[in-house]
């Protein structure tokens, strides 16, 4: 049975998500291609004790530097994801990302929870 077309309705793993930004799924898939590299680089940062605070978390300046560098790499790798698009739709995309990630089979696995925590903190810093 065909559904009526809705530009903001996507079927992901049997769950319908009402995205705010029509290209969110495309950008998420493109960024996901870099997830392994992101996790490897993040793990390397955690291995260096000089990068950690007293609670064994990355120091804010280390995290910010890492996220800026990684964001620059993503923007270079995905030409359609321009600074103008991010400026105009960044909040909508961020909401869609949180919605999609948090509906991952009804629970967040540890890496997704960690990623959301980091991205949420960075999102607040950048405002």
Backbone as a printed PyTorch tensor [residue, N CA C, xyz], in Angstrom:
tensor([[[ 0.8380, -1.1720,  0.0000],
         [ 0.0000,  0.0000,  0.0000],
         [ 0.8850,  1.2390,  0.0000]],

        [[ 0.6260,  2.1560, -0.8960],
         [ 1.4030,  3.3810, -0.9830],
         [ 0.8740,  4.4110, -0.0100]],

        [[ 1.8120,  5.1170,  0.5940],
         [ 1.4390,  6.1980,  1.5060],
         [ 1.3060,  7.4870,  0.7140]],

        [[ 0.5100,  8.4070,  1.2290],
         [ 0.5040,  9.7430,  0.6580],
         [ 1.8940, 10.3210,  0.8480]],

        [[ 2.3430, 11.0970, -0.1260],
         [ 3.6860, 11.6640,  0.0170],
         [ 3.6730, 12.7830,  1.0510]],

        [[ 4.6440, 12.7280,  1.9160],
         [ 4.8590, 13.7570,  2.9290],
         [ 6.3510, 14.0520,  2.9280]],

        [[ 6.7580, 15.2660,  2.5860],
         [ 8.1880, 15.5470,  2.4820],
         [ 8.9340, 15.4440,  3.8010]],

        [[ 8.2140, 15.4380,  4.9170],
         [ 8.9010, 15.4040,  6.2030],
         [ 8.6400, 14.1130,  6.9740]],

        [[ 8.2290, 13.0470,  6.2920],
         [ 7.9530, 11.7780,  6.9570],
         [ 8.8580, 10.7120,  6.3770]],

        [[ 9.6440, 10.0680,  7.2420],
         [10.6040,  9.0710,  6.7940],
         [10.3960,  7.7810,  7.5590]],

        [[10.5570,  6.6700,  6.8860],
         [10.4620,  5.3700,  7.5270],
         [11.8750,  4.8840,  7.8190]],

        [[12.2020,  4.7560,  9.0930],
         [13.5100,  4.2590,  9.4970],
         [13.2640,  3.1040, 10.4530]],

        [[13.6620,  1.9130, 10.0450],
         [13.4990,  0.7090, 10.8670],
         [12.0680,  0.5410, 11.3640]],

        [[11.1070,  0.8210, 10.5070],
         [ 9.7170,  0.6250, 10.8860],
         [ 9.1500,  1.7250, 11.7580]],

        [[ 9.9390,  2.7310, 12.0690],
         [ 9.4790,  3.8390, 12.9020],
         [ 9.3540,  5.0610, 11.9990]],

        [[ 8.2300,  5.7420, 12.0670],
         [ 8.0520,  6.9410, 11.2640],
         [ 8.4870,  8.1470, 12.0810]],

        [[ 9.3970,  8.9040, 11.5150],
         [ 9.9160, 10.0820, 12.1900],
         [ 9.4810, 11.3170, 11.4250]],

        [[ 8.9570, 12.2610, 12.1310],
         [ 8.5320, 13.5050, 11.5180],
         [ 9.7000, 14.4860, 11.5870]],

        [[10.5590, 14.4540, 10.5670],
         [11.7310, 15.3170, 10.5580],
         [11.3450, 16.7530, 10.2530]],

        [[12.0940, 17.6590, 10.8430],
         [11.8830, 19.0810, 10.6310],
         [12.5620, 19.5760,  9.3510]],

        [[13.6440, 18.9020,  8.9700],
         [14.4470, 19.3100,  7.8160],
         [14.4630, 18.1570,  6.8210]],

        [[13.9610, 18.3540,  5.6020],
         [13.7870, 17.2440,  4.6560],
         [15.0570, 16.4650,  4.2970]],

        [[16.2190, 17.0840,  4.3990],
         [17.4500, 16.4040,  4.0070],
         [18.2040, 15.7970,  5.1840]],

        [[17.6110, 15.7920,  6.3530],
         [18.2850, 15.2680,  7.5410],
         [18.7550, 13.8340,  7.3560]],

        [[17.9050, 12.9800,  6.8310],
         [18.2810, 11.5680,  6.6610],
         [19.4840, 11.4260,  5.7350]],

        [[19.4940, 12.1840,  4.6550],
         [20.6270, 12.1340,  3.7200],
         [21.9210, 12.5550,  4.4180]],

        [[21.8730, 13.6750,  5.1250],
         [23.0780, 14.1560,  5.8040],
         [23.5180, 13.1810,  6.8930]],

        [[22.5670, 12.5970,  7.6050],
         [22.9200, 11.6240,  8.6490],
         [23.6330, 10.4200,  8.0560]],

        [[23.1420,  9.9460,  6.9230],
         [23.7890,  8.8000,  6.2730],
         [25.2000,  9.1520,  5.8080]],

        [[25.3730, 10.3480,  5.2710],
         [26.6950, 10.7790,  4.8200],
         [27.6630, 10.9160,  5.9970]],

        [[27.1970, 11.5030,  7.0800],
         [28.0370, 11.6790,  8.2640],
         [28.3530, 10.3330,  8.9010]],

        [[27.3900,  9.4240,  8.8580],
         [27.5900,  8.0950,  9.4490],
         [28.7700,  7.3620,  8.8020]],

        [[29.0470,  7.6710,  7.5530],
         [30.1890,  7.0630,  6.8720],
         [31.5100,  7.4050,  7.5680]],

        [[31.5170,  8.4690,  8.3500],
         [32.7290,  8.9260,  9.0410],
         [32.7350,  8.5450, 10.5230]],

        [[31.7360,  7.8010, 10.9580],
         [31.5850,  7.4780, 12.3790],
         [32.7760,  6.6860, 12.9290]],

        [[33.2720,  5.7240, 12.1640],
         [34.3930,  4.9030, 12.6330],
         [35.6190,  5.7740, 12.8840]],

        [[35.9280,  6.6440, 11.9390],
         [37.0690,  7.5390, 12.0920],
         [36.8730,  8.4570, 13.3000]],

        [[35.6700,  8.9800, 13.4610],
         [35.3410,  9.8420, 14.6010],
         [35.6230,  9.1100, 15.9130]],

        [[35.1050,  7.8870, 16.0330],
         [35.2870,  7.1190, 17.2710],
         [36.7510,  6.7810, 17.5230]],

        [[37.4840,  6.4530, 16.4670],
         [38.9100,  6.1390, 16.6240],
         [39.6860,  7.3550, 17.1180]],

        [[39.4240,  8.5070, 16.5250],
         [40.1240,  9.7220, 16.9340],
         [39.7400, 10.1330, 18.3520]],

        [[38.4710,  9.9600, 18.6930],
         [38.0170, 10.2860, 20.0420],
         [38.6720,  9.3660, 21.0680]],

        [[38.7610,  8.0810, 20.7550],
         [39.4250,  7.1280, 21.6510],
         [40.8830,  7.5060, 21.8780]],

        [[41.5560,  7.9560, 20.8280],
         [42.9540,  8.3820, 20.9680],
         [43.0820,  9.5630, 21.9290]],

        [[42.1350, 10.4770, 21.8750],
         [42.1700, 11.6110, 22.7980],
         [42.0180, 11.1500, 24.2430]],

        [[41.1400, 10.1880, 24.4740],
         [40.9180,  9.6810, 25.8350],
         [42.1300,  8.9190, 26.3670]],

        [[42.9730,  8.4040, 25.4900],
         [44.1520,  7.6530, 25.9250],
         [45.2410,  8.5560, 26.4920]],

        [[45.2040,  9.8340, 26.1670],
         [46.2130, 10.7700, 26.6470],
         [45.7300, 11.4190, 27.9490]],

        [[46.3710, 11.1110, 29.0930],
         [45.9340, 11.6600, 30.3860],
         [45.9380, 13.1860, 30.4370]],

        [[46.7770, 13.8220, 29.6380],
         [46.8250, 15.2870, 29.6280],
         [45.5470, 15.9040, 29.0630]],

        [[44.7680, 15.1280, 28.3300],
         [43.5250, 15.6260, 27.7350],
         [42.3270, 15.4990, 28.6710]],

        [[42.5100, 14.8350, 29.8120],
         [41.3870, 14.5210, 30.6940],
         [41.3390, 15.4430, 31.9040]],

        [[40.1140, 15.6840, 32.3770],
         [39.9480, 16.4350, 33.6150],
         [39.9350, 15.4570, 34.7910]],

        [[39.6430, 15.9530, 35.9810],
         [39.6820, 15.0980, 37.1780],
         [38.6130, 14.0020, 37.1590]],

        [[37.5610, 14.1700, 36.3480],
         [36.4960, 13.1600, 36.2420],
         [36.7050, 12.2100, 35.0680]],

        [[37.8960, 12.2740, 34.4650],
         [38.2430, 11.4120, 33.3300],
         [37.4530, 11.7450, 32.0650]],

        [[36.9390, 12.9700, 31.9830],
         [36.2880, 13.4550, 30.7700],
         [37.2780, 14.3240, 30.0110]],

        [[37.0520, 14.4600, 28.7230],
         [37.9170, 15.3460, 27.9490],
         [37.7640, 16.7800, 28.4410]],

        [[38.8840, 17.4790, 28.5390],
         [38.8330, 18.8830, 28.9140],
         [38.0730, 19.6420, 27.8210]],

        [[37.2950, 20.6490, 28.1930],
         [36.4540, 21.3610, 27.2180],
         [37.2160, 21.8900, 26.0060]],

        [[38.4080, 22.4250, 26.2220],
         [39.1530, 22.9820, 25.0930],
         [39.6400, 21.8860, 24.1410]],

        [[39.9450, 20.7040, 24.6770],
         [40.3540, 19.5710, 23.8370],
         [39.1640, 19.1010, 23.0070]],

        [[38.0120, 18.9830, 23.6650],
         [36.7980, 18.5430, 22.9760],
         [36.3900, 19.5410, 21.8970]],

        [[36.4340, 20.8130, 22.2370],
         [36.0440, 21.8370, 21.2610],
         [36.9720, 21.8090, 20.0440]],

        [[38.2740, 21.7030, 20.2830],
         [39.2400, 21.6330, 19.1780],
         [38.9760, 20.4080, 18.2990]],

        [[38.7100, 19.2680, 18.9420],
         [38.4270, 18.0350, 18.2050],
         [37.1640, 18.1810, 17.3580]],

        [[36.0980, 18.7200, 17.9500],
         [34.8290, 18.8470, 17.2290],
         [34.9310, 19.8360, 16.0710]],

        [[35.6750, 20.9040, 16.2640],
         [35.8590, 21.8600, 15.1720],
         [36.6220, 21.2000, 14.0280]],

        [[37.6890, 20.4800, 14.3610],
         [38.4760, 19.7900, 13.3320],
         [37.6220, 18.7410, 12.6120]],

        [[36.8670, 17.9560, 13.3790],
         [36.0360, 16.9220, 12.7730],
         [34.9340, 17.5480, 11.9190]],

        [[34.3230, 18.6220, 12.4150],
         [33.2780, 19.3110, 11.6520],
         [33.8230, 19.8390, 10.3330]],

        [[35.0280, 20.3840, 10.3710],
         [35.6630, 20.8730,  9.1500],
         [35.8760, 19.7340,  8.1640]],

        [[36.3130, 18.5900,  8.6650],
         [36.5030, 17.4200,  7.7990],
         [35.1820, 16.9730,  7.1760]],

        [[34.1090, 16.9840,  7.9570],
         [32.7820, 16.5940,  7.4520],
         [32.3370, 17.5710,  6.3620]],

        [[32.4890, 18.8670,  6.6280],
         [32.0700, 19.8680,  5.6460],
         [32.8580, 19.7450,  4.3480]],

        [[34.1110, 19.3670,  4.4470],
         [34.9350, 19.1590,  3.2550],
         [34.4870, 17.9100,  2.5000]],

        [[34.1400, 16.8640,  3.2360],
         [33.7690, 15.5820,  2.6250],
         [32.3560, 15.5810,  2.0470]],

        [[31.4790, 16.4470,  2.5530],
         [30.0780, 16.4850,  2.1060],
         [29.7880, 17.8880,  1.5580]],

        [[30.0770, 18.1190,  0.2840],
         [29.9320, 19.4600, -0.2890],
         [28.5160, 20.0420, -0.1740]],

        [[27.4920, 19.1960, -0.1610],
         [26.1160, 19.6970, -0.0670],
         [25.8130, 20.2850,  1.3070]],

        [[26.6160, 19.9370,  2.2840],
         [26.4210, 20.4220,  3.6520],
         [27.2360, 21.7050,  3.8100]],

        [[26.6720, 22.7900,  3.3110],
         [27.3940, 24.0660,  3.2910],
         [27.1720, 24.8400,  4.5880]],

        [[28.0600, 25.7740,  4.8890],
         [27.8460, 26.6120,  6.0730],
         [26.5090, 27.3550,  6.0260]],

        [[26.0720, 27.7600,  4.8330],
         [24.7810, 28.4460,  4.7100],
         [23.6370, 27.5230,  5.1020]],

        [[23.6740, 26.2810,  4.6130],
         [22.6410, 25.2990,  4.9730],
         [22.6380, 25.0920,  6.4840]],

        [[23.8240, 24.9440,  7.0610],
         [23.9100, 24.7320,  8.5100],
         [23.3940, 25.9360,  9.2860]],

        [[23.7150, 27.1190,  8.8180],
         [23.2650, 28.3220,  9.5040],
         [21.7420, 28.4430,  9.4530]],

        [[21.1630, 28.1490,  8.2980],
         [19.7160, 28.2910,  8.1350],
         [18.9230, 27.1540,  8.7720]],

        [[19.4990, 25.9520,  8.7750],
         [18.7250, 24.7760,  9.1980],
         [19.3970, 23.9610, 10.2970]],

        [[20.4710, 24.4700, 10.8700],
         [21.2340, 23.7140, 11.8660],
         [20.4050, 23.2390, 13.0470]],

        [[19.5500, 24.1170, 13.5720],
         [18.7200, 23.7220, 14.7170],
         [17.7310, 22.6230, 14.3350]],

        [[17.1470, 22.7350, 13.1380],
         [16.2040, 21.7090, 12.6820],
         [16.9160, 20.3730, 12.5000]],

        [[18.1010, 20.4110, 11.8730],
         [18.8710, 19.1840, 11.6780],
         [19.2440, 18.5770, 13.0220]],

        [[19.6720, 19.4030, 13.9650],
         [20.0620, 18.9010, 15.2830],
         [18.8720, 18.2100, 15.9570]],

        [[17.6880, 18.8250, 15.8910],
         [16.4830, 18.1990, 16.4580],
         [16.2070, 16.8550, 15.7870]],

        [[16.3410, 16.7950, 14.4680],
         [16.1190, 15.5440, 13.7380],
         [17.1430, 14.4910, 14.1290]],

        [[18.3920, 14.9140, 14.3030],
         [19.4460, 13.9800, 14.6990],
         [19.1430, 13.3840, 16.0700]],

        [[18.7590, 14.2260, 17.0130],
         [18.4370, 13.7450, 18.3620],
         [17.2390, 12.8070, 18.3070]],

        [[16.2140, 13.1700, 17.5410],
         [15.0260, 12.3200, 17.4060],
         [15.3890, 10.9660, 16.8240]],

        [[16.1630, 10.9640, 15.7470],
         [16.5440,  9.7160, 15.0880],
         [17.4040,  8.8560, 15.9960]],

        [[18.3960,  9.4560, 16.6260],
         [19.3100,  8.7030, 17.4820],
         [18.6000,  8.1610, 18.7120]],

        [[17.7120,  8.9520, 19.2910],
         [17.0430,  8.5120, 20.5150],
         [15.9690,  7.4590, 20.2620]],

        [[15.5590,  7.2600, 19.0160],
         [14.5730,  6.2240, 18.7120],
         [15.2320,  4.9580, 18.1960]],

        [[16.4950,  4.7990, 18.4510],
         [17.2700,  3.6310, 18.0300],
         [16.8030,  2.4040, 18.8090]],

        [[15.8130,  1.7040, 18.2630],
         [15.2510,  0.4970, 18.8840],
         [14.7420,  0.7460, 20.2990]],

        [[14.3550,  1.9670, 20.5920],
         [13.7690,  2.2580, 21.8880],
         [14.7700,  2.5190, 22.9970]],

        [[16.0440,  2.4270, 22.7260],
         [17.0570,  2.6970, 23.7510],
         [18.3120,  3.2330, 23.0880]],

        [[19.1300,  3.8820, 23.8860],
         [20.4040,  4.3740, 23.3850],
         [21.5020,  3.4300, 23.8160]],

        [[22.3140,  3.0080, 22.8650],
         [23.4760,  2.2290, 23.2710],
         [24.5310,  3.2090, 23.7860]],

        [[25.5590,  2.6900, 24.4330],
         [26.5400,  3.5590, 25.0850],
         [27.2240,  4.5360, 24.1260]],

        [[27.7000,  4.0830, 22.9490],
         [28.3290,  5.0550, 22.0450],
         [27.3720,  6.1510, 21.5760]],

        [[26.1080,  5.7960, 21.3100],
         [25.1440,  6.8110, 20.8870],
         [24.8670,  7.7980, 22.0090]],

        [[24.7380,  7.3050, 23.2280],
         [24.4970,  8.1810, 24.3720],
         [25.6780,  9.1280, 24.5710]],

        [[26.8820,  8.6000, 24.4380],
         [28.0910,  9.4140, 24.5870],
         [28.1440, 10.4720, 23.4880]],

        [[27.8380, 10.0690, 22.2610],
         [27.8430, 10.9960, 21.1380],
         [26.8060, 12.0980, 21.3380]],

        [[25.6070, 11.7370, 21.7710],
         [24.5740, 12.7420, 22.0150],
         [24.9880, 13.7090, 23.1120]],

        [[25.6170, 13.1880, 24.1570],
         [26.0760, 14.0390, 25.2520],
         [27.1000, 15.0560, 24.7410]],

        [[28.0490, 14.5890, 23.9580],
         [29.0870, 15.4660, 23.4160],
         [28.4820, 16.4950, 22.4650]],

        [[27.6250, 16.0380, 21.5630],
         [27.0320, 16.9510, 20.5870],
         [26.1080, 17.9680, 21.2450]],

        [[25.3770, 17.5450, 22.2620],
         [24.5050, 18.4780, 22.9780],
         [25.3270, 19.5720, 23.6450]],

        [[26.4190, 19.1700, 24.2850],
         [27.2950, 20.1500, 24.9280],
         [27.8770, 21.1060, 23.8920]],

        [[28.3160, 20.5740, 22.7630],
         [28.8950, 21.4030, 21.7110],
         [27.8370, 22.3280, 21.1210]],

        [[26.6260, 21.8220, 20.9590],
         [25.5330, 22.6250, 20.4080],
         [25.2630, 23.8300, 21.3070]],

        [[25.2920, 23.6200, 22.6080],
         [25.0710, 24.7060, 23.5640],
         [26.2250, 25.7060, 23.4990]],

        [[27.4560, 25.2070, 23.4190],
         [28.6340, 26.0780, 23.3470],
         [28.5730, 26.9740, 22.1140]],

        [[28.1370, 26.4120, 20.9880],
         [28.1450, 27.1460, 19.7240],
         [27.0210, 28.1780, 19.6240]],

        [[26.0610, 28.1490, 20.4960],
         [24.9330, 29.1040, 20.4560],
         [25.3520, 30.4700, 20.9410]]])
